Amino acid sequence: MADISVKFGTPEPIKFREYDKNHPEIDLDLEVRAAGTAVVSAYDGNLYGSDEEAVIKTGEIALLALTDCVRNWPDGESFWKNTTRAVLEKHIDERLSENGITARTDLFSLALTSDSRELYDAVIRNMNEQQWMIDVIDRYKDVIDGNEGQPVIGKPNSDRPPMGKNPFTPSSNDGGFSTDKNTLIGIVPNGSPINTSGDKYCRNCGTKREDNAKFCTECGAKFG
């Protein structure tokens, strides 16, 4: 028989749970729409008396298989992976085969509803913002532990930060963490910054310490 193309799609969005064990902060009830084509190359004539009957059953079975697979997506595995489409297509083909229909499925559309997309994007943005903060704090963790490798604000190739821009000065209302357009980040204990004997930069003015000097050459603050 000649191949028969059977188009199918979701008349109503399919509800599913998006939960990723690698990112437990993502635990959402979402809805997805999908559409595809199942190309039928053969079917059991004892089960289906005509091409028309086989076409109707192919569409019905494909849609049911798609819905079941989405709704029963394994907990802990993100639905939004590069392999998702292939997994769904394989599941549909297997279900059709179980019902006497040999077909090759192609899902040409798989998308969240507008409300679900808005919700999902908001969570991802929040995750990215939190990760950015974690990355920044991790990058400058040495500022907390004796400021080895103090970041140079505004002059990445300089050994010394610009005058008047002390990256270790806490803001007035956050107890030691601040970001603005002039200062990238500052992390120090609450209260005035005090130099330690191991510091490589002055916590008072940001000047690089010279040859284990006991006092800052710029502001005179003592190290240790």
N, CA, C and O of each residue as an XYZ file, in Angstrom:
896
protein
N       0.837     -1.187      0.000
C       0.000      0.000      0.000
C       0.883      1.252      0.000
O       2.027      1.229      0.455
N       0.324      2.333     -0.518
C       1.035      3.616     -0.505
C       0.956      4.221      0.893
O      -0.018      4.021      1.619
N       1.979      4.950      1.249
C       1.992      5.596      2.562
C       0.813      6.557      2.698
O       0.411      7.225      1.745
N       0.272      6.600      3.923
C      -0.846      7.489      4.214
C      -0.425      8.423      5.353
O      -0.023      7.964      6.422
N      -0.521      9.724      5.118
C      -0.173     10.708      6.152
C      -1.416     11.073      6.957
O      -2.436     11.488      6.409
N      -1.302     10.908      8.262
C      -2.424     11.185      9.159
C      -2.002     12.297     10.128
O      -1.107     12.110     10.952
N      -2.651     13.440     10.015
C      -2.347     14.542     10.924
C      -3.206     14.432     12.175
O      -4.364     14.018     12.121
N      -2.613     14.813     13.302
C      -3.345     14.799     14.564
C      -2.830     15.946     15.440
O      -1.732     16.462     15.234
N      -3.640     16.322     16.405
C      -3.248     17.407     17.302
C      -4.105     17.415     18.539
O      -5.089     16.680     18.629
N      -3.736     18.244     19.494
C      -4.445     18.313     20.775
C      -5.580     19.333     20.691
O      -5.320     20.532     20.594
N      -6.824     18.880     20.729
C      -7.937     19.827     20.722
C      -7.946     20.695     21.967
O      -8.380     21.846     21.930
N      -7.465     20.136     23.070
C      -7.313     20.857     24.333
C      -5.881     20.645     24.820
O      -5.307     19.580     24.592
N      -5.296     21.641     25.485
C      -3.930     21.464     25.984
C      -3.842     20.321     26.989
O      -4.800     20.032     27.706
N      -2.693     19.685     27.030
C      -2.450     18.568     27.956
C      -1.777     19.104     29.208
O      -0.758     19.791     29.131
N      -2.343     18.792     30.346
C      -1.760     19.227     31.621
C      -0.692     18.226     32.060
O      -0.849     17.015     31.905
N       0.388     18.759     32.608
C       1.459     17.889     33.097
C       2.238     18.604     34.187
O       2.124     19.818     34.358
N       3.027     17.840     34.917
C       3.863     18.398     35.983
C       5.305     18.508     35.490
O       5.904     17.527     35.049
N       5.840     19.703     35.574
C       7.245     19.927     35.235
C       8.036     19.958     36.536
O       8.015     20.946     37.269
N       8.729     18.865     36.808
C       9.560     18.783     38.017
C      10.914     18.216     37.640
O      11.012     17.114     37.101
N      11.947     18.971     37.927
C      13.308     18.584     37.586
C      14.091     18.366     38.872
O      14.328     19.313     39.621
N      14.495     17.123     39.135
C      15.204     16.826     40.382
C      16.534     17.567     40.472
O      17.047     17.799     41.567
N      17.088     17.937     39.326
C      18.338     18.692     39.331
C      18.113     20.164     39.667
O      19.042     20.878     40.046
N      16.864     20.602     39.523
C      16.494     21.977     39.872
C      15.169     21.920     40.627
O      14.125     22.256     40.066
N      15.197     21.498     41.893
C      13.947     21.285     42.637
C      13.090     22.528     42.782
O      11.914     22.427     43.133
N      13.660     23.712     42.518
C      12.852     24.919     42.581
C      11.851     24.986     41.425
O      10.921     25.792     41.441
N      12.057     24.127     40.420
C      11.104     24.039     39.314
C      10.121     22.911     39.605
O      10.454     21.736     39.458
N       8.939     23.264     40.009
C       7.875     22.291     40.263
C       6.561     22.982     39.909
O       5.941     23.643     40.742
N       6.154     22.811     38.651
C       5.036     23.581     38.111
C       4.002     22.687     37.445
O       4.328     21.634     36.896
N       2.760     23.122     37.503
C       1.692     22.497     36.720
C       1.526     23.318     35.443
O       1.125     24.480     35.490
N       1.835     22.707     34.312
C       1.831     23.413     33.039
C       0.891     22.737     32.045
O       0.374     21.649     32.297
N       0.683     23.405     30.913
C      -0.148     22.864     29.835
C       0.602     23.004     28.521
O       1.236     24.027     28.264
N       0.525     21.970     27.692
C       1.232     21.970     26.418
C       0.287     21.569     25.292
O      -0.616     20.755     25.484
N       0.502     22.142     24.131
C      -0.216     21.757     22.921
C       0.770     21.091     21.972
O       1.954     21.429     21.959
N       0.283     20.152     21.185
C       1.157     19.445     20.253
C       0.390     19.078     18.990
O      -0.833     18.945     19.002
N       1.123     18.920     17.916
C       0.544     18.485     16.643
C       1.608     17.711     15.891
O       2.803     17.971     16.028
N       1.156     16.759     15.098
C       2.121     15.950     14.359
C       1.475     15.194     13.214
O       0.281     15.315     12.940
N       2.314     14.409     12.558
C       1.866     13.583     11.449
C       2.377     12.166     11.641
O       3.559     11.958     11.915
N       1.502     11.209     11.500
C       1.886      9.800     11.532
C       1.770      9.254     10.104
O       0.680      9.209      9.533
N       2.894      8.845      9.544
C       2.898      8.314      8.182
C       2.726      6.795      8.260
O       3.642      6.074      8.656
N       1.549      6.326      7.882
C       1.211      4.901      7.973
C       1.718      4.182      6.724
O       1.378      4.547      5.599
N       2.528      3.161      6.943
C       3.050      2.375      5.816
C       2.344      1.025      5.686
O       2.380      0.413      4.618
N       1.703      0.553      6.761
C       0.972     -0.723      6.715
C       0.036     -0.793      7.913
O       0.241     -0.138      8.935
N      -1.004     -1.613      7.747
C      -1.908     -1.859      8.875
C      -2.513     -3.239      8.735
O      -2.549     -3.809      7.644
N      -2.988     -3.771      9.845
C      -3.556     -5.120      9.887
C      -4.965     -5.095      9.288
O      -5.872     -4.472      9.840
N      -5.132     -5.772      8.165
C      -6.421     -5.785      7.485
C      -7.504     -6.513      8.254
O      -8.692     -6.318      7.998
N      -7.096     -7.360      9.205
C      -8.084     -8.056     10.021
C      -8.690     -7.131     11.079
O      -9.782     -7.378     11.591
N      -7.952     -6.057     11.394
C      -8.438     -5.107     12.394
C      -9.129     -3.904     11.769
O     -10.033     -3.313     12.360
N      -8.689     -3.551     10.565
C      -9.209     -2.360      9.906
C      -9.622     -2.726      8.482
O      -8.826     -3.215      7.681
N     -10.888     -2.471      8.203
C     -11.438     -2.916      6.934
C     -11.126     -2.017      5.754
O     -11.337     -2.421      4.610
N     -10.627     -0.801      5.997
C     -10.363      0.126      4.893
C      -9.313      1.149      5.324
O      -8.995      1.288      6.505
N      -8.784      1.863      4.318
C      -7.817      2.922      4.625
C      -8.452      3.991      5.513
O      -7.822      4.517      6.431
N      -9.689      4.291      5.220
C     -10.381      5.332      5.973
C     -10.476      4.952      7.449
O     -10.235      5.780      8.327
N     -10.829      3.690      7.715
C     -10.932      3.235      9.104
C      -9.562      3.265      9.778
O      -9.449      3.651     10.941
N      -8.525      2.860      9.052
C      -7.169      2.866      9.603
C      -6.715      4.292      9.901
O      -6.048      4.538     10.906
N      -7.074      5.224      9.031
C      -6.703      6.629      9.236
C      -7.353      7.167     10.496
O      -6.692      7.818     11.305
N      -8.642      6.903     10.672
C      -9.361      7.387     11.848
C      -8.744      6.839     13.130
O      -8.508      7.586     14.079
N      -8.481      5.531     13.155
C      -7.913      4.906     14.341
C      -6.488      5.390     14.598
O      -6.076      5.525     15.751
N      -5.739      5.651     13.534
C      -4.364      6.154     13.705
C      -4.379      7.488     14.432
O      -3.607      7.695     15.368
N      -5.248      8.388     14.011
C      -5.352      9.690     14.668
C      -5.755      9.567     16.121
O      -5.199     10.248     16.982
N      -6.729      8.693     16.403
C      -7.214      8.518     17.770
C      -6.132      7.926     18.667
O      -5.901      8.404     19.778
N      -5.469      6.877     18.171
C      -4.444      6.195     18.963
C      -3.240      7.110     19.201
O      -2.690      7.152     20.302
N      -2.841      7.834     18.169
C      -1.694      8.736     18.300
C      -1.951      9.806     19.351
O      -1.074     10.109     20.160
N      -3.146     10.376     19.343
C      -3.485     11.416     20.307
C      -3.532     10.861     21.725
O      -3.039     11.497     22.657
N      -4.124      9.679     21.896
C      -4.182      9.061     23.221
C      -2.778      8.726     23.734
O      -2.467      8.933     24.907
N      -1.944      8.210     22.840
C      -0.581      7.851     23.231
C       0.206      9.091     23.639
O       0.941      9.071     24.627
N       0.049     10.168     22.874
C       0.723     11.429     23.184
C       0.287     11.951     24.547
O       1.116     12.336     25.371
N      -1.029     11.958     24.773
C      -1.579     12.467     26.030
C      -1.088     11.655     27.218
O      -0.686     12.220     28.235
N      -1.119     10.336     27.093
C      -0.676      9.469     28.183
C       0.801      9.697     28.497
O       1.190      9.744     29.664
N       1.607      9.835     27.478
C       3.047      9.992     27.680
C       3.359     11.314     28.377
O       4.207     11.368     29.268
N       2.673     12.374     27.971
C       2.909     13.684     28.582
C       2.442     13.681     30.035
O       3.169     14.126     30.923
N       1.238     13.182     30.277
C       0.681     13.199     31.640
C       1.463     12.321     32.599
O       1.504     12.593     33.799
N       2.082     11.275     32.083
C       2.812     10.347     32.935
C       4.325     10.498     32.790
O       5.084      9.547     32.973
N       4.735     11.709     32.458
C       6.172     11.965     32.335
C       6.847     11.671     33.676
O       6.330     12.065     34.721
N       7.987     10.988     33.662
C       8.621     10.569     34.923
C       8.916     11.741     35.852
O       9.469     12.755     35.426
N       8.547     11.598     37.121
C       8.866     12.620     38.115
C      10.375     12.770     38.235
O      11.118     11.789     38.245
N      10.803     14.005     38.325
C      12.221     14.265     38.483
C      12.949     14.498     37.183
O      14.104     14.924     37.187
N      12.290     14.223     36.056
C      12.899     14.449     34.748
C      12.204     15.627     34.072
O      10.982     15.642     33.924
N      12.986     16.595     33.671
C      12.405     17.752     33.001
C      11.760     17.342     31.680
O      12.299     16.524     30.934
N      10.610     17.919     31.413
C       9.934     17.663     30.136
C      10.646     18.378     28.994
O      10.609     17.936     27.846
N      11.307     19.509     29.336
C      11.914     20.339     28.296
C      13.375     19.975     28.082
O      14.284     20.654     28.558
N      13.574     18.876     27.349
C      14.901     18.426     26.998
C      14.974     18.231     25.485
O      13.948     18.175     24.807
N      16.185     18.128     24.971
C      16.353     17.935     23.533
C      15.795     16.600     23.066
O      15.469     16.435     21.890
N      15.685     15.652     23.982
C      15.235     14.306     23.612
C      13.724     14.114     23.760
O      13.203     13.062     23.390
N      13.022     15.099     24.286
C      11.592     14.939     24.576
C      10.782     14.586     23.335
O       9.970     13.661     23.357
N      11.006     15.322     22.265
C      10.226     15.091     21.045
C      10.419     13.656     20.540
O       9.458     12.993     20.150
N      11.670     13.188     20.553
C      11.955     11.833     20.076
C      11.295     10.778     20.965
O      10.804      9.761     20.476
N      11.287     11.034     22.282
C      10.645     10.099     23.214
C       9.148      9.994     22.934
O       8.584      8.900     22.923
N       8.517     11.136     22.709
C       7.079     11.137     22.417
C       6.773     10.428     21.101
O       5.829      9.642     21.015
N       7.565     10.706     20.094
C       7.352     10.079     18.783
C       7.495      8.561     18.871
O       6.701      7.818     18.293
N       8.516      8.112     19.600
C       8.728      6.668     19.751
C       7.566      6.020     20.488
O       7.123      4.931     20.122
N       7.076      6.685     21.519
C       5.956      6.147     22.282
C       4.711      6.016     21.410
O       3.995      5.019     21.499
N       4.451      6.999     20.581
C       3.290      6.949     19.686
C       3.432      5.810     18.688
O       2.484      5.059     18.460
N       4.616      5.678     18.093
C       4.844      4.611     17.117
C       4.653      3.229     17.748
O       4.087      2.325     17.133
N       5.137      3.082     18.993
C       4.988      1.795     19.673
C       3.522      1.489     19.965
O       3.081      0.349     19.824
N       2.774      2.507     20.371
C       1.352      2.302     20.656
C       0.581      1.939     19.377
O      -0.309      1.090     19.396
N       0.935      2.586     18.292
C       0.291      2.249     17.018
C       0.618      0.818     16.613
O      -0.251      0.084     16.142
N       1.871      0.429     16.799
C       2.283     -0.929     16.446
C       1.529     -1.967     17.259
O       1.152     -3.019     16.743
N       1.311     -1.667     18.527
C       0.547     -2.580     19.388
C      -0.879     -2.758     18.892
O      -1.535     -3.757     19.186
N      -1.347     -1.772     18.137
C      -2.714     -1.822     17.607
C      -2.752     -2.146     16.123
O      -3.728     -1.838     15.438
N      -1.685     -2.769     15.625
C      -1.684     -3.263     14.254
C      -1.431     -2.219     13.190
O      -1.800     -2.422     12.034
N      -0.815     -1.112     13.545
C      -0.542     -0.048     12.584
C       0.959      0.259     12.594
O       1.537      0.567     13.637
N       1.569      0.170     11.425
C       2.984      0.512     11.291
C       3.084      1.936     10.766
O       2.611      2.246      9.672
N       3.713      2.807     11.573
C       3.767      4.218     11.201
C       5.035      4.865     11.733
O       5.690      4.352     12.640
N       5.358      5.996     11.147
C       6.482      6.815     11.595
C       5.934      8.200     11.934
O       5.384      8.892     11.077
N       6.094      8.588     13.187
C       5.492      9.826     13.671
C       6.482     10.980     13.662
O       7.658     10.813     13.984
N       5.988     12.142     13.290
C       6.789     13.375     13.338
C       5.965     14.445     14.043
O       4.933     14.883     13.534
N       6.434     14.864     15.230
C       5.776     15.962     15.940
C       6.378     17.272     15.439
O       7.535     17.581     15.721
N       5.589     18.034     14.699
C       6.117     19.268     14.130
C       5.798     20.485     14.999
O       6.253     21.591     14.709
N       5.010     20.281     16.072
C       4.701     21.382     16.974
C       4.587     20.850     18.392
O       3.890     19.868     18.647
N       5.284     21.514     19.315
C       5.230     21.155     20.726
C       5.514     22.428     21.511
O       6.655     22.884     21.568
N       4.466     23.007     22.123
C       4.646     24.319     22.750
C       3.722     24.476     23.948
O       2.613     23.942     23.975
N       4.208     25.228     24.945
C       3.388     25.558     26.099
C       2.292     26.545     25.710
O       2.438     27.306     24.754
N       1.207     26.522     26.454
C       0.197     27.557     26.281
C       0.792     28.885     26.744
O       1.814     28.901     27.430
N       0.169     29.980     26.379
C       0.719     31.298     26.709
C       0.844     31.495     28.218
O       1.848     32.031     28.688
N      -0.170     31.065     28.988
C      -0.112     31.210     30.443
C       1.009     30.371     31.042
O       1.729     30.824     31.931
N       1.150     29.147     30.547
C       2.200     28.273     31.055
C       3.575     28.796     30.684
O       4.511     28.712     31.479
N       3.700     29.334     29.486
C       4.981     29.881     29.060
C       5.378     31.067     29.932
O       6.542     31.207     30.309
N       4.411     31.914     30.249
C       4.683     33.070     31.094
C       5.139     32.623     32.488
O       6.087     33.177     33.044
N       4.461     31.622     33.044
C       4.812     31.109     34.363
C       6.195     30.463     34.348
O       7.013     30.710     35.233
N       6.444     29.645     33.350
C       7.726     28.938     33.245
C       8.871     29.921     33.062
O       9.911     29.788     33.706
N       8.691     30.907     32.191
C       9.742     31.901     31.952
C      10.051     32.702     33.205
O      11.207     33.039     33.462
N       9.013     33.008     33.989
C       9.222     33.773     35.215
C      10.082     32.992     36.205
O      10.963     33.559     36.852
N       9.824     31.700     36.320
C      10.614     30.861     37.226
C      12.053     30.761     36.737
O      12.986     30.832     37.537
N      12.241     30.597     35.435
C      13.594     30.500     34.881
C      14.357     31.802     35.083
O      15.544     31.780     35.408
N      13.683     32.940     34.893
C      14.346     34.228     35.119
C      14.796     34.355     36.573
O      15.907     34.802     36.861
N      13.910     33.953     37.478
C      14.249     34.023     38.892
C      15.428     33.115     39.220
O      16.311     33.495     39.988
N      15.443     31.916     38.639
C      16.557     31.000     38.829
C      17.856     31.595     38.322
O      18.890     31.512     38.985
N      17.798     32.193     37.144
C      19.003     32.779     36.552
C      19.529     33.921     37.412
O      20.739     34.068     37.587
N      18.612     34.732     37.949
C      19.032     35.836     38.801
C      19.684     35.317     40.074
O      20.703     35.847     40.517
N      19.096     34.284     40.661
C      19.672     33.705     41.867
C      21.025     33.083     41.574
O      21.959     33.221     42.365
N      21.139     32.391     40.429
C      22.408     31.771     40.075
C      23.471     32.820     39.817
O      24.643     32.628     40.138
N      23.044     33.950     39.224
C      23.996     35.042     38.986
C      24.569     35.531     40.310
O      25.773     35.763     40.424
N      23.702     35.686     41.313
C      24.167     36.144     42.602
C      25.123     35.134     43.235
O      26.140     35.504     43.822
N      24.777     33.845     43.103
C      25.644     32.800     43.650
C      27.004     32.814     42.968
O      28.043     32.700     43.617
N      26.978     32.957     41.634
C      28.231     32.979     40.886
C      29.095     34.169     41.275
O      30.313     34.047     41.409
N      28.454     35.327     41.457
C      29.207     36.522     41.822
C      29.823     36.363     43.204
O      30.996     36.670     43.417
N      29.008     35.875     44.143
C      29.522     35.688     45.499
C      30.646     34.667     45.513
O      31.643     34.842     46.214
N      30.486     33.593     44.735
C      31.536     32.577     44.672
C      32.804     33.144     44.047
O      33.918     32.837     44.471
N      32.611     33.974     43.035
C      33.757     34.563     42.352
C      34.564     35.454     43.289
O      35.791     35.519     43.201
N      33.855     36.146     44.194
C      34.515     37.078     45.087
C      34.578     36.567     46.527
O      34.667     37.357     47.467
N      34.531     35.239     46.698
C      34.543     34.681     48.045
C      35.819     35.027     48.792
O      35.818     35.111     50.020
N      36.912     35.230     48.054
C      38.164     35.569     48.713
C      38.110     36.934     49.380
O      38.917     37.235     50.259
N      37.153     37.761     48.959
C      36.996     39.067     49.606
C      36.622     38.869     51.062
O      37.032     39.644     51.926
N      35.840     37.824     51.336
C      35.443     37.533     52.699
C      36.615     36.940     53.476
O      36.779     37.231     54.661
N      37.420     36.125     52.834
C      38.502     35.407     53.496
C      39.847     36.074     53.243
O      40.733     35.474     52.634
N      40.007     37.314     53.708
C      41.297     37.964     53.629
C      41.540     38.720     52.354
O      42.657     39.192     52.143
N      40.564     38.862     51.495
C      40.550     39.599     50.227
C      41.704     39.291     49.282
O      42.139     40.166     48.533
N      42.203     38.060     49.308
C      43.191     37.654     48.317
C      42.560     37.741     46.932
O      41.495     37.167     46.702
N      43.202     38.450     46.009
C      42.648     38.603     44.672
C      41.503     39.567     44.614
O      40.533     39.332     43.894
N      41.589     40.667     45.367
C      40.513     41.649     45.393
C      40.145     42.095     43.982
O      41.041     42.423     43.204
N      38.853     42.120     43.620
C      38.463     42.562     42.279
C      38.780     44.024     42.069
O      38.615     44.848     42.969
N      39.234     44.335     40.880
C      39.507     45.721     40.537
C      38.305     46.267     39.798
O      38.029     45.855     38.671
N      37.597     47.174     40.407
C      36.345     47.677     39.861
C      36.617     48.715     38.785
O      37.263     49.732     39.038
N      36.124     48.455     37.594
C      36.197     49.433     36.512
C      37.471     49.378     35.703
O      37.513     49.915     34.596
N      38.527     48.739     36.223
C      39.790     48.643     35.498
C      40.315     47.214     35.625
O      41.171     46.927     36.462
N      39.786     46.315     34.775
C      40.121     44.905     34.919
C      41.593     44.594     34.736
O      42.057     43.560     35.216
N      42.345     45.451     34.057
C      43.751     45.176     33.821
C      44.667     45.953     34.747
O      45.885     45.940     34.570
N      44.095     46.631     35.732
C      44.880     47.438     36.654
C      45.073     46.697     37.957
O      44.274     45.829     38.307
N      46.150     47.039     38.691
C      46.391     46.431     39.994
C      45.689     47.181     41.108
O      45.747     46.782     42.271
N      45.032     48.257     40.751
C      44.463     49.102     41.784
C      43.106     49.643     41.355
O      42.949     50.116     40.230
N      42.113     49.572     42.266
C      40.797     50.108     41.924
C      40.816     51.623     41.856
O      41.696     52.254     42.441
N      39.859     52.222     41.152
C      39.800     53.678     41.069
C      39.678     54.298     42.454
O      39.045     53.730     43.344
N      40.278     55.447     42.626
C      40.191     56.143     43.906
C      38.734     56.471     44.239
O      37.958     56.869     43.371
N      38.391     56.297     45.491
C      37.046     56.640     45.929
C      36.019     55.561     45.678
O      34.857     55.737     46.044
N      36.404     54.424     45.054
C      35.472     53.338     44.792
C      35.944     52.104     45.541
O      36.526     51.199     44.944
N      35.698     52.061     46.837
C      36.138     50.941     47.661
C      35.151     49.787     47.540
O      34.025     49.899     48.023
N      35.542     48.684     46.910
C      34.601     47.569     46.723
C      34.294     46.826     47.994
O      33.456     45.925     47.983
N      34.944     47.169     49.101
C      34.706     46.451     50.339
C      33.819     47.206     51.308
O      33.568     46.727     52.414
N      33.340     48.378     50.917
C      32.511     49.171     51.811
C      31.068     48.693     51.771
O      30.457     48.702     50.703
N      30.501     48.274     52.906
C      29.101     47.811     52.906
C      28.141     48.958     52.678
O      28.423     50.102     53.034
N      27.012     48.646     52.087
C      25.990     49.669     51.918
C      25.347     49.959     53.255
O      25.543     49.218     54.218
N      24.575     51.039     53.320
C      24.019     51.478     54.596
C      22.849     50.640     55.055
O      22.500     50.666     56.235
N      22.224     49.887     54.140
C      20.997     49.199     54.536
C      21.004     47.702     54.280
O      19.984     47.050     54.503
N      22.110     47.131     53.823
C      22.071     45.700     53.539
C      23.079     44.907     54.349
O      23.223     43.701     54.146
N      23.784     45.566     55.269
C      24.667     44.840     56.164
C      25.842     44.187     55.474
O      26.343     43.174     55.961
N      26.300     44.724     54.367
C      27.519     44.184     53.797
C      27.441     43.762     52.354
O      28.439     43.289     51.811
N      26.307     43.910     51.707
C      26.210     43.514     50.304
C      25.594     44.644     49.508
O      24.522     45.139     49.854
N      26.264     45.054     48.445
C      25.709     46.142     47.660
C      26.107     46.014     46.215
O      27.197     45.538     45.899
N      25.222     46.441     45.336
C      25.534     46.533     43.917
C      24.923     47.807     43.382
O      23.778     48.125     43.703
N      25.665     48.542     42.572
C      25.129     49.700     41.886
C      25.943     49.891     40.624
O      26.818     49.079     40.321
N      25.667     50.957     39.884
C      26.310     51.144     38.592
C      27.789     51.488     38.720
O      28.537     51.376     37.749
N      28.217     51.906     39.906
C      29.611     52.287     40.098
C      30.444     51.177     40.743
O      31.608     50.982     40.395
N      29.845     50.464     41.672
C      30.563     49.414     42.379
C      29.916     48.075     42.081
O      28.721     47.894     42.315
N      30.705     47.128     41.563
C      30.138     45.848     41.166
C      29.627     45.070     42.362
O      28.491     44.595     42.360
N      30.453     44.939     43.375
C      30.025     44.180     44.543
C      30.925     44.518     45.726
O      32.103     44.820     45.533
N      30.400     44.473     46.933
C      31.217     44.644     48.131
C      30.725     43.696     49.193
O      29.534     43.701     49.504
N      31.585     42.887     49.762
C      31.193     41.947     50.782
C      32.179     42.065     51.927
O      33.352     41.731     51.767
N      31.724     42.533     53.079
C      32.569     42.632     54.263
C      31.705     42.360     55.468
O      30.480     42.434     55.369
N      32.305     42.044     56.615
C      31.495     41.905     57.833
C      30.812     43.218     58.152
O      31.245     44.274     57.690
N      29.742     43.163     58.944
C      29.056     44.389     59.332
C      30.019     45.315     60.069
O      30.890     44.851     60.804
N      29.866     46.613     59.874
C      30.736     47.575     60.525
C      31.855     48.018     59.610
O      31.886     47.652     58.435
N      32.769     48.801     60.140
C      33.853     49.343     59.344
C      34.834     48.249     58.945
O      35.124     47.355     59.740
N      35.347     48.311     57.720
C      36.323     47.309     57.285
C      37.636     47.462     58.032
O      38.155     48.569     58.173
N      38.171     46.342     58.511
C      39.437     46.346     59.241
C      40.402     45.408     58.532
O      40.060     44.257     58.262
N      41.606     45.888     58.227
C      42.601     45.060     57.560
C      43.094     43.946     58.470
O      43.180     44.111     59.687
N      43.418     42.797     57.857
C      44.048     41.708     58.586
C      45.474     41.561     58.084
O      45.845     42.149     57.069
N      46.269     40.778     58.795
C      47.674     40.617     58.425
C      47.842     39.902     57.092
O      48.883     40.028     56.448
N      46.830     39.156     56.673
C      46.933     38.417     55.418
C      46.361     39.122     54.213
O      46.447     38.598     53.103
N      45.774     40.303     54.396
C      45.147     41.018     53.288
C      46.173     41.455     52.244
O      47.301     41.820     52.575
N      45.766     41.412     50.999
C      46.610     41.869     49.899
C      46.206     43.251     49.415
O      46.933     43.899     48.663
N      45.027     43.694     49.863
C      44.529     45.019     49.515
C      43.978     45.672     50.774
O      43.505     44.992     51.684
N      44.043     46.967     50.815
C      43.506     47.692     51.964
C      41.993     47.702     51.921
O      41.398     48.071     50.909
N      41.375     47.303     53.003
C      39.917     47.283     53.059
C      39.346     48.682     53.259
O      38.148     48.896     53.074
N      40.169     49.603     53.624
C      39.698     50.956     53.875
C      39.623     51.772     52.584
O      38.653     52.493     52.350
N      40.670     51.649     51.740
C      40.688     52.472     50.529
C      40.825     51.669     49.254
O      40.676     52.226     48.166
N      41.109     50.357     49.349
C      41.195     49.511     48.171
C      42.564     49.462     47.519
O      42.720     48.814     46.484
N      43.558     50.122     48.085
C      44.893     50.156     47.495
C      45.618     48.830     47.704
O      45.511     48.214     48.764
N      46.362     48.395     46.675
C      47.115     47.157     46.772
C      48.244     47.302     47.790
O      48.970     48.296     47.811
N      48.365     46.287     48.622
C      49.408     46.286     49.653
C      50.770     46.049     48.999
O      50.893     45.200     48.115
N      51.778     46.782     49.421
C      53.110     46.665     48.838
C      54.029     45.848     49.728
O      54.308     46.233     50.864
N      54.497     44.722     49.212
C      55.534     43.903     49.869
C      55.268     43.672     51.348
O      56.131     43.920     52.191
N      54.065     43.194     51.657
C      53.697     42.877     53.034
C      53.887     44.055     54.003
O      54.238     43.872     55.169
N      53.645     45.264     53.487
C      53.777     46.456     54.331
C      52.820     46.370     55.517
O      51.749     45.770     55.427
N      53.225     46.980     56.625
C      52.396     46.954     57.825
C      51.332     48.044     57.796
O      50.360     47.996     58.551
N      51.523     49.028     56.917
C      50.541     50.100     56.806
C      50.259     50.379     55.331
O      51.135     50.217     54.482
N      49.027     50.800     55.034
C      48.637     51.137     53.663
C      49.382     52.387     53.216
O      49.426     53.381     53.942
N      49.968     52.339     52.024
C      50.712     53.485     51.520
C      49.807     54.619     51.094
O      50.281     55.733     50.872
N      48.499     54.358     50.975
C      47.577     55.382     50.517
C      46.876     56.081     51.670
O      46.825     57.310     51.722
N      46.333     55.292     52.598
C      45.546     55.890     53.671
C      46.140     55.686     55.055
O      45.667     56.279     56.024
N      47.166     54.858     55.160
C      47.831     54.647     56.431
C      47.207     53.624     57.327
O      47.670     53.425     58.450
N      46.141     52.951     56.857
C      45.485     51.923     57.685
C      46.454     50.784     57.953
O      47.222     50.392     57.074
N      46.416     50.257     59.165
C      47.320     49.179     59.568
C      46.827     47.823     59.077
O      45.627     47.549     59.071
N      47.775     46.976     58.664
C      47.458     45.590     58.319
C      47.743     44.711     59.537
O      48.885     44.586     59.978
N      46.674     44.104     60.072
C      46.845     43.230     61.204
C      46.798     43.961     62.538
O      46.931     43.335     63.590
